[in-house]
């Protein structure tokens, strides 16, 4: 969740910490809907995800099936599918019968008519991720302020 950046503009010998922002409720919805479409159009999708999970020792299959809204319970997802600090997925061509632009249109239309159970589930995830982000963000700010004042003292 915390990235360390080399801040060469202000202080060339310092490292600045930044916390990665979590996904919004709509971004989480987009991820779930995309997975629904992938599971629908690619019959081997569940097997592919399980194979990918088994390669990485730090990722497991999600166990929140019973907490998800009914529409998403059949999906095979990694346990960190909603985490903001997760590593980016490897790009793979998915062979869907529509473009990304069309995918976006489909999902945005579904968002207009999303049920309250789904929204509540996604809001719960988003709010818990925002709490983690705020704690990490404050930690980063404290670290960066301390580092900056140390450098300024050394330069004087």
N, C-alpha and C positions, 0 to 999 in steps of 0.2 A: 504493500500500500504506500510505502514511502520511497520516493525516488531521490537519489542523490545526484545533483547536477554540478558540473564544474561552472562556476560563475566567473568567467574570464573578463567580463566587462568592468565590473566594479573592483573586484579583488581577485587577481589572477591565481593566488595560491589557496583559495578557499573552496569549500564544497558547500553547496546550499541544498537543503532538503526540501522536497515538495511532496505533498500528498495528492494522489490522483482522485479526482472527483468521481463520486458514484453515479450510476445511471439514474435517469429520471424514470418516473412511472411509465411514460410512453416508450422510452428506450427498452425497458424490461418487457413491456407488452410486445414490442417489435421483435425482440429476441425469441419470445415464446411462439409468436405467430409464425415467424420464419421457420422455426423448428417444426411446427405443425405441418407447414407446407412441405418441408423437406422429408418428413416422415411419410407424408401422403404420396409424394411423387417418387421417392427413392425407397424401394422396399427393403434395401439392406442398410438403411440409415442407423437403426438401433445397433446392429452388429458392428458397423463402422465406428460408432461412438464408443462402444465397449472395448473394441480393439485399441482405439486411441487412448482410452483411460488406462488400460492395462500396461501401456508403454511408459506412462508417467507414474512414478512411485508416490507423488504428492497429490494426485487427483483420484478421487473415487467416484463411483456412481452415486448420484443424488438419491437420498433416502426420504425425501419429502413428498413422495407421490400422494400420500393421503391428505396432505395439507394443501395441495394444489387444487384449483378449481377443476371440476369434473372434466372439462374440455381438454385439460393438459395432463391428466394423470397417466395417460398411455405413453407419454414422451420419455425417452431415455436421455437424460441430461447428466453432465458432470456435476459434482457437488458444488463447484465454484462458478456455475453459469451466470450468477448475478453479481459476483464480487468485482469490485472496481480495480483491485490490484492484480487481477489474474493476468497471465501472459497472453498475448494476442494469439488467436488461433492461426494455425497454418492455413494459408490460402489454398483452396481446392476448387476446381470447377465443379459446380453442382448439377449441371445439366437440367435445370428447371425449364419448363416450357415458356418462361417469360423472363424479361430483363429485370435488372434491379429497379429501374424506374416503374415498371409494372408491378413489381413486388411491393414497392413503396405505396403505390396507389391502392392495391388490394388491402394492405395492412392498415393504411390510414382510413379507408372506408369501414373496416371492421372496428377500428377504434371509436368511431362515431356511435356505434351500437353495442359497445362492450357492456357486459352485465356488472352489477354492483359487487358480486362475489369476487370476480376477477380483479376489479379495481381495488377492492379492500386488500386482497392478497398481495398485489403488487405495491400498494402504498405501505403495507407493513414491511415488506422487504426493503423498499427504498428508504423508509425512515430509519430502520436499523442500520443500513449502510451509511446514511448521513451522520448518524451518531458516531460511528467508527471514524468516519472522515473528519468530523470536527475535532475529535480527540487527537487524531494524527496530525491534523493541520495545526492545532495549537502547539503540539510538541515540535513540529517543524519550525514554527515561528520563534519559539523560545530558543531552539538550537541556532537558528540563523542570526537572531539578535545577539546571542552570546558570542558567536563566532565573529560577527562584525565588530563588536566592541573590543574583543581581544585583539583583532587586527589593527584597529584604530589606535589602541594603546601601544602596540608594538611599533607602529609607524611614527608615533610622537617622540 
